[in-house]
Amino acid sequence: MSRAVLPPGRQDDSDDLRDFGYDQQLHRGLGTFASFAAGFSFVSILTTIFQLFGLGFSFAGPAFFWTWPVVFLGQFMVALCFAELAARYPISGAIYQWSRRMGGEIVGWFAGWFMVIAQIVTAAAAAIALQVVLPSIWSGFQIVGTDTALTSSDGAANAVLLGTALLVITTTINSIGVNVMARINSIGVTCEIVGVVAIVGVFLTHAQRPPTVVFDTGGAAVDSGYIGAWIVSGLMAAYVMVGFGSAGELAEETKNPRRVAPRTIRLALSASALGGGLMIVGALMAAPSLTDGRLATEGLPYVIGSVLSSPWGTVLLVDVVIAITICTLAIQTAATRLLFSMARDGRLPASRLLSTVNTTTGTPIAPAVLIGATCVLVLVLNVGNSAIFTTLSSVCIVLIYLAYMMVTVPLLLRRLRGWPHPTANVDSAGAPLFTLGRFGLPVNLLAVVYGAVMVINLSWPRAEIFDPTGDYPLLRWAAPVTVAVVVAVGVACFPRGRTHPNPVRIGA
């Protein structure tokens, strides 16, 4: 079994990686903030809340806010489990590597397969968000037609053009080198944090109602009563708070990853939850009206446009564009490292090409190009089929939650057999690693229960989510059908008959 603790006297990060059976190929130069930025930019509350605020509000009104802390608490249980694993297995392709070490080769492969498919669709969804913002800044960004709405044929086609341009840029950055990517990402995250603080400040200084508005249960739009409406509105928070484990994906490029990655995984999720929660409350307090329907259909841009005049409103929208850019970059980077990690283990077609690291840039260029090209192909589905693309975006979150469960469930089973052994709780110098101690079992159990509940909630065949126009009734079953298809294709692609070059033994 691969050891999680360095032998005495072996404290170099490259030696640490070699102890798992891998040579140091990627350039290791990321510090604490760059590691934090990877997770924070993947979540990207400016991008996702701008996209999805209307979804939550439209179903349950102002009190949909309470789904935010509920989802955060559930995801924080998952993040704590990930932090423990990141301290013991600081290897690229985190979800894949952790799940195979906890549950074996089949579980690990399918966790990686689910995650990379989900990341491709998520990156495409993030890139398409440019259409929501850029035409509002300057009409010249509407290159195709005149209708900017994503649901229109003009808006859908234009979104593909803008999203493709962004993916070309992010693919180029990912190919140049991790240090360039990290600098751009860190600058972008700084801008996003400043933007979040500014937006919250603007909302609070233009408040038209007290924060007790979050107890208003008016506006439910689901026939099953308010509880049903509230459960559906929780999908907004579920869509937003994913990707916080990206610090683990960059472990082989991070200095002292055993200590840095566990901290930044927890911090990225916590900071995102705090900033996002304040944005939601602020928007509810500052919105000109909660009943005219515009908050549900237009979301945060409606509030910003109402309380700020140009040019400050435009400045904040530019900051949102920056957030969308670094969000797309972070997702593509995480997917690239996951693909590289699986290919390095010979688990994918064309593994030799996909596992090749450019000696000059220290990055795996082929996976970056493949991810970028595949994202563009996914974008094309949006032309004339916005309902299908929206459904795919929703389904990919189900795949992410399933991939997370393929880590937390095997981890729970390992805990019941005594994991982690006390010797795995310190590094080679005897310094303690992050551990949940006696809280490990209840935290892990809560993470599994939460994940199972959210998979059911996300997959439930609701017309409100999967077929809002009523034009495609079959799309209601998109989640279970898509998962079944992904599993079937995964079974066909699974590398049978190939011995893993770096096997692990599952045991306590």
C-alpha positions, -999 to 999 in steps of 0.1 A, spaced: 0 0 0 13 35 -8 25 51 24 9 83 36 39 93 58 74 101 48 103 80 61 125 97 86 147 124 70 127 126 38 110 160 39 114 172 3 81 175 -16 95 157 -46 107 128 -24 72 128 -8 56 123 -42 82 96 -51 71 77 -20 37 72 -37 54 58 -68 54 90 -90 83 112 -102 80 150 -99 71 161 -134 48 191 -128 65 223 -117 60 229 -80 58 266 -72 23 273 -58 20 289 -24 -9 291 1 -28 319 -16 -26 303 -51 -39 270 -36 -68 289 -19 -75 307 -52 -79 274 -70 -108 263 -48 -123 298 -44 -123 305 -82 -139 271 -90 -168 279 -67 -167 315 -80 -197 330 -61 -198 361 -84 -202 338 -114 -226 313 -100 -248 335 -78 -252 359 -107 -263 330 -128 -285 312 -103 -299 337 -78 -331 339 -98 -335 301 -97 -336 300 -59 -357 331 -54 -383 321 -81 -392 289 -62 -393 299 -26 -390 337 -23 -367 354 2 -366 326 26 -347 305 1 -317 321 18 -319 294 45 -310 267 19 -275 284 17 -263 276 53 -279 241 51 -260 232 20 -228 248 34 -230 227 65 -234 195 44 -206 204 21 -183 214 50 -187 178 63 -174 167 28 -147 193 29 -134 180 62 -131 145 48 -113 158 18 -89 178 40 -80 147 59 -73 128 26 -54 158 11 -30 157 41 -22 120 35 -24 117 -3 -11 150 -19 -14 138 -54 -29 153 -86 -62 140 -96 -74 142 -60 -109 127 -63 -96 98 -85 -66 92 -63 -84 94 -30 -113 72 -41 -90 44 -55 -70 44 -23 -101 41 -2 -123 19 -24 -101 2 -50 -93 6 -87 -129 3 -100 -143 28 -76 -114 52 -83 -117 49 -120 -154 57 -120 -150 86 -96 -125 101 -119 -147 94 -149 -177 110 -134 -157 140 -122 -140 147 -155 -173 146 -175 -188 169 -149 -159 193 -150 -161 195 -188 -198 205 -188 -192 228 -158 -164 247 -176 -187 251 -206 -215 264 -184 -191 289 -168 -179 301 -201 -214 306 -214 -221 330 -185 -203 357 -204 -234 361 -224 -253 372 -193 -228 400 -186 -208 412 -216 -237 425 -238 -249 445 -207 -215 462 -206 -212 470 -243 -237 462 -271 -208 454 -294 -203 421 -276 -237 410 -291 -221 398 -324 -249 375 -335 -283 392 -339 -298 416 -314 -316 394 -287 -292 389 -258 -313 364 -238 -297 330 -235 -330 314 -243 -332 331 -277 -315 318 -308 -294 350 -311 -283 348 -275 -275 311 -276 -254 315 -308 -236 345 -294 -229 327 -261 -211 300 -281 -189 326 -297 -180 343 -265 -176 311 -246 -153 296 -273 -131 327 -273 -128 324 -235 -119 287 -237 -92 294 -262 -77 319 -238 -79 296 -208 -65 267 -228 -36 289 -238 -29 299 -202 -31 263 -190 -5 254 -217 19 282 -209 26 271 -173 12 267 -138 30 298 -125 13 320 -152 -20 304 -145 -15 309 -107 -6 346 -111 -37 352 -133 -59 332 -110 -46 350 -79 -51 384 -94 -86 374 -105 -95 360 -71 -83 392 -55 -105 412 -79 -134 389 -72 -131 393 -34 -129 430 -38 -160 429 -60 -179 408 -35 -171 432 -7 -181 461 -29 -214 446 -40 -223 436 -5 -214 472 6 -236 487 -21 -265 465 -13 -264 472 24 -261 510 19 -291 509 -4 -312 486 18 -350 491 15 -359 465 40 -343 449 71 -324 416 71 -355 399 86 -367 397 50 -350 363 49 -380 350 70 -405 359 42 -419 327 28 -440 344 1 -435 335 -36 -435 297 -35 -438 284 -70 -442 246 -64 -475 229 -60 -463 207 -31 -464 235 -6 -437 257 8 -414 229 21 -414 214 -14 -407 248 -29 -379 254 -4 -363 220 -12 -363 228 -49 -348 263 -43 -319 246 -25 -306 234 -58 -292 269 -63 -269 265 -33 -261 229 -43 -250 241 -78 -228 268 -64 -209 251 -36 -189 226 -55 -152 225 -66 -137 235 -33 -114 205 -35 -95 219 -64 -65 226 -41 -61 189 -39 -60 187 -77 -29 210 -77 -11 192 -49 18 182 -70 24 218 -79 20 232 -44 47 237 -18 42 217 14 8 204 1 2 182 32 -3 213 53 -14 238 26 -41 218 8 -62 208 39 -63 244 50 -72 259 17 -99 233 10 -117 244 41 -110 281 37 -121 282 0 -155 267 9 -160 288 41 -150 321 24 -173 313 -5 -202 305 18 -197 337 38 -194 360 8 -223 343 -10 -245 345 20 -239 382 24 -246 388 -13 -279 370 -11 -291 388 20 -279 422 6 -297 416 -26 -329 408 -8 -326 439 13 -317 462 -16 -340 449 -44 -365 477 -55 -393 451 -54 -397 415 -43 -430 410 -61 -427 425 -96 -412 393 -110 -379 409 -121 -358 396 -92 -368 360 -102 -361 365 -139 -332 390 -139 -315 382 -106 -285 402 -93 -279 423 -124 -314 438 -119 -305 448 -83 -272 463 -93 -287 482 -122 -314 496 -99 -291 509 -71 -260 519 -91 -258 541 -121 -230 539 -147 -201 538 -146 -199 521 -112 -225 495 -122 -204 488 -153 -172 485 -132 -189 458 -110 -201 440 -141 -165 440 -154 -155 424 -121 -181 397 -128 -165 391 -162 -131 386 -144 -147 361 -121 -162 342 -150 -128 341 -166 -109 327 -136 -138 303 -128 -135 288 -163 -97 287 -160 -99 270 -126 -123 244 -137 -103 236 -168 -71 234 -148 -87 209 -123 -100 188 -152 -66 189 -169 -48 176 -137 -74 149 -132 -71 137 -168 -33 138 -165 -34 118 -132 -56 90 -147 -35 89 -179 -2 87 -159 -17 55 -144 -25 42 -179 -63 43 -172 -73 62 -204 -70 58 -241 -39 76 -255 -25 76 -220 10 81 -231 1 114 -249 -22 126 -221 4 120 -194 32 138 -212 44 169 -194 61 196 -214 96 201 -199 97 238 -205 63 248 -191 59 219 -166 23 214 -177 5 186 -194 -5 204 -226 -25 176 -244 -51 172 -216 -55 210 -215 -62 211 -253 -85 181 -251 -105 196 -223 -108 229 -240 -119 214 -273 -144 191 -256 -159 221 -238 -164 239 -271 -182 209 -285 -205 209 -254 -211 247 -260 -224 240 -295 -254 222 -279 -266 256 -267 -273 267 -303 -311 264 -306 -313 240 -276 -309 261 -245 -332 238 -225 -310 209 -233 -279 228 -223 -295 239 -190 -304 203 -183 -269 191 -190 -256 217 -166 -279 205 -139 -270 168 -145 -233 175 -143 -238 186 -107 -253 152 -100 -222 136 -113 -200 158 -91 -220 148 -60 -218 111 -70 -180 115 -75 -178 130 -40 -198 101 -26 -173 77 -42 -148 92 -19 -168 96 13 -186 62 13 -154 41 9 -137 64 34 -165 57 59 -160 20 54 -123 24 60 -129 43 92 -150 15 105 -119 -7 101 -96 17 119 -85 43 94 -64 64 98 -38 45 117 -21 67 144 12 66 125 -5 83 95 -14 113 117 21 128 117 46 137 90 82 125 88 94 151 113 67 140 138 45 171 132 8 165 133 -12 163 101 -48 175 99 -71 149 114 -107 148 126 -98 124 154 -128 111 173 -151 133 152 -141 115 120 -168 89 121 -198 112 128 -185 138 103 -179 112 76 -214 97 83 -230 131 80 -211 137 47 -224 104 33 -260 111 44 -259 146 30 -245 134 -3 -272 108 -7 -300 132 1 -286 158 -24 -282 132 -52 -318 123 -48 -329 159 -46 -308 169 -77 -319 139 -97 -357 141 -89 -376 143 -123 -390 178 -118 -405 197 -147 -396 230 -129 -358 222 -133 -354 199 -163 -384 210 -185 -394 246 -174 -410 253 -208 -429 221 -210 -416 214 -245 -394 184 -237 -412 161 -212 -385 134 -215 -359 158 -201 -375 154 -167 -357 121 -165 -324 135 -178 -305 130 -145 -310 92 -141 -308 86 -178 -276 106 -182 -260 89 -152 -269 55 -167 -254 65 -200 -222 78 -183 -219 46 -164 -225 25 -195 -199 44 -215 -176 41 -185 -180 3 -183 -171 2 -220 -140 24 -215 -128 8 -183 -92 -5 -189 -98 -42 -185 -68 -66 -185 -43 -38 -178 -23 -40 -145 -22 -7 -127 14 5 -127 11 18 -92 -14 -5 -74 -27 1 -39 -38 -25 -13 -71 -17 4 -69 -23 41 -72 -7 75 
